[in-house]
């Protein structure tokens, strides 16, 4: 028998003990999850559900942008990606076109996968 709230406690513990790199990875994972839910909601013609999940993706992208440390040259590359994704999120918000959201999720997966590789290399060093 599962304890009530055990999963929630596990997730909270996971977040509280995560490194900054792991937290960034969790944010990418969350954005991908909410993007996928938004696609499903658009396909189901659930406009409010799609809207709510698009907003969640927007908030994650905004947070990632806010936390960039611009003293590192690579930060500008991330900024460019996040600006592009923010523009495309505005497009999908206006049109509720699932193909645009699919493009956004594809980009997020690519960034997430690259982030995982960076984490592996940093751990090996």
N, C-alpha and C positions, 0 to 999 in steps of 0.2 A: 504494500500500500504506500503510495507516494504521500509525502507530507505536504500539506497546503503551503503554497508559497516557496517550496524548496527550489523550484526552477528559478524563480525570481531572485531568491537569495544567492543561488549559484551565479546568475548573471551579474548581480551587483558585486559579488566577490571578484569575479573575472575582470570587471571594469576597474575596481579599486586597486587591484594588484597588477594591472597591465602597465607596460612601459609606454612612453610616448609613441613609439613606432607601432606598438600593438594597438593602441587606441586609434591611431590613424587608420590602421587596417580595419578595425571594427567599424569606423565611420564609412569607409568604402563599402564594406559588406552591407551596412544598413542602407546606404543610398541605392545599392543594387537591388536589395530586397524591396524597398519601397517603390523603386522604378518598375520592377516586375509586377508588383501589385497594381500599380497605376495602369500598366498595359492591360492587365486582366479586367480592371474596372472599366476602362475605355471600351474594350471589346464587348463588355456586358451592358454598355450604355449607362453605367452608373457614374454620372457626371460628378456628383458630390464625392463619391469614393475616390475617383480618379484625381479630382482636385486636391483632396486631403493628402494623398500620397505624393503628388507632384510637389506640394508645399513642403513636405518632409524632406524630399530630395533637395529642394532649394535651400532649406535651412542647413542641411549638412554641407552643401557646397559653400554656402556663405561662411559657415564656421571654419571650414578648411582654408578659405581665403583669408579670414581674419587672423588665423594662427600662423600664417607663413612668416618666416624670418627672412626678410629681404636682404640681409647682409650676405646671404649665400647666393651665388649666381643661378643655381638651379631653381631657386624660388621663383624667379621670373618665368621659367618654363611652366611651372605649376600654375602660376597666376594666369598665364595665357590659356591653359587648358580650362581652368575654372571659369574664366570670363566667357570662353566659348560655350561651355556647358550651361552657364547662366543664361546666355542669349537663347540657346536652344530650348531651355526650360520655359522661357517666356513664350517661345513659339508654340510649344506643346500646350501651355496653359491656355493660349488663345484658341487653338484649333482642336484640341483633344484628339490629335492624330497619333495613334499608337506607333506608327512607323518612326516618328520623331523620337518618341520615348525609347523605342528599341535602339535607335542610334545612340542616344545618351547612355543607355545601359551598356552598350557595346564599348563605348569609350571608358566608362567607369570600370568595366571588367579589365580592360587593357591597363589602366592606371593601377588598379589593384594588383594585377599579376606582376607588373613591374615593381611595385612596392614590395611584394613578397620576395622577389629576387634580391632587391636591395637589402632587405632584412636578413636573408640567408647569408649574403656576402659579408654583411656587418658582423653577424654572429660568428662566422668562420674566421674573421680577422682577430 
